[in-house]
Amino acid sequence: MNFLNGTKEPSDSPGERVLFFIGRLLLAVSIPLIAFYVLYLGFIFLRDSHAPRGIITVVAIVWGVGGVALLYWVFNNIVEKLPDLWTNRLLPFVFVGPAMAILGWYLAIPTLRTFWLSLFGRDGPPAGLNFWEQLASPAFVGLNNYVAVFTERLMLEAFRNNLMWIIFGSTLSVAFGLVIAVLADRSRFEKVAKSFIFLPMAISFVGASIIWNFIYEYRPAGQAQIGLLNAVVVNLGGSPQAYPQWVSIAPWNNLFLIVIVIWLQAGFSMVLFSAALKGIPEELLEAGRIDGANEFQIFFRIMVPYIRGTIISVWTTIVIFTLKIFDVVWVMTGGQFGTHVIATQFYRQSFTNRNSGFGSAIAIVLLIAVIPVMFYNLKQFREQEAF
């Protein structure tokens, strides 16, 4: 009899039942331990090996892909050896479990660690003390860092700027993307137009910021202005502005930075809206035109309500991007001239001022700000039966 592979159930004999239970238990414990040990050996090799880089690269690929496949195969086989009731209950977790473990290890635990750091002063919790001793130490400041987050002048400025990014950046990205999608769908050059408009999405935020630095470029009067914006100003009869002038007048200078994200995200919005618009039944649009509706009425009373769920999902997704915006501000101004946002303040406090407690508190506040938008987005996906 082979009780381990499930081909036959144990008899009523107590000895066979005990043997059956012990065999499955040993199998369930030993195989994962062996698999994890093999992965651990691969990790040690990659970390400490002095082998040629080519060999290390091959081992990393084989170990990474093969190790993940091995783990799925091991756990799948273990679950399939259980009774059918437990197999049906546990099998989904075989595929979801590793992802949840990775999220727990690389997201949940660091989040808790960051919150713990936010309860202490500049240098964090004292080393060498246990939990209760750290709470009793002078370094423990409780929620003082969070009070500072909502009272310090630069943080209030960052909150104001992030609000501007949400209102103007997200809204205009969605609006331009929707208008472009509608117009492009009616053009003979639809594919070419959409390709060019979507092209900025292939550029990183840092690369886009460098491009727009050139657009705001300034050369002394009398020289040819290579910056696009100053060239336009000169051709219109105005005087060229020095580069800092474009981004130094707070709070309007934030709009010059927001334009960059609109340029990047409009193509993203356009692609999603174009797909949603193509899902509108043509009969519905024709019925509106037959009833005498003009194109503006069809757009606002048929198209927009029909793709309302997509509009909300795209908008909330871009809101999350703008809440976490960092690259554009840091490359363009470094947070100067009143352009700091939450993420740049976190970087400045954590890595420039070396204030780990205050920086951790800012990170937790940013996380809390993103969570409601994320849950609302998931709710919209669920209502649309996206998953």
Secondary structure, 3 states (H helix, E strand, C coil): CCCCCCCCCCCCCHHHHHHHHHHHHHHHHHHHHHHHHHHHHHHHHHHHCCCCHHHHHHHHHHHHHHHHHHHHHHHHHHHHCCCHHHHHHHHHHHHHHHHHHHHHHHHHHHHHHHHHHHCECCCCCCCCCCHHHHHHCCCECCCHHHHHHCCCHHHHHHHHHHHHHHHHHHHHHHHHHHHHHHHHHCCCCHHHHHHHHHHHHHCCHHHHHHHHHHHCCCCCCCCCCCCHHHHHHHHCCCCCCCHHHHCCCCCCHHHHHHHHHHHHHHHHHHHHHHHHHCCCCHHHHHHHHHCCCCHHHHHHHHHHHHCHHHHHHHHHHHHHHHHCCCHHHHHHCCCCCCCCCHHHHHHHHHHHCCCHHHHHHHHHHHHHHHHHHHHHHHHHHHHCCCC
